[in-house]
Structures are given as C-alpha cells and as structure tokens.
Amino acid sequence: MDEHRIKALVDVLDLENPDLWKWLTGQEQPPDAVNNNPVFAAVRSKVTENLNHAAPATRAKPGQPWVRGWDDKRGQEGGPKFGNQ
C-alpha cells in the first residue's frame, strides 16, 4: 500500500463499528468523506459481493435495518454449533 491508501485504511479503522457495518451493508448511506474513501469502497464492494450470494430471505431490504443476527440460532436446539451454518 502506498501512503495514501495507508491513511485511508487508518481512517476506516477509526470509524465506529455500528455505523461502519450499517454503511458497508447498505442499511444506511455513509457520509461523503467515508463514501469517497478508496479502502472503504473496496471493503464495501467485497461485502456487497458476499451478500449477493446469500438468499434474499435472509437479508433486509437496502436501507432497512437488519432484524436478526447472523448467528442468533446458535446454541438452540437444531441450530448451528459453530459459525454461520
């Protein structure tokens, strides 16, 4: 990474996790400064690509908050023992 990308990475790492997750997953629009960050754009692209492989029924509509956690059935009878299964 060049110096510009390293600074962009540090800026992304300094963001608040709840806000960052909402912006990466399309639940909310990020501020322009974040949206124009090349590292954020690269991570958002990868997150979007990964989400596009999931069944639509398991996701919220764009701009809407997620209701369930990805592993909220872990530990329940018949639920996954590990990870996102």
Helices and strands as residue ranges (DSSP letters): H 3-13, H 17-24, H 32-35, H 38-51, G 56-58
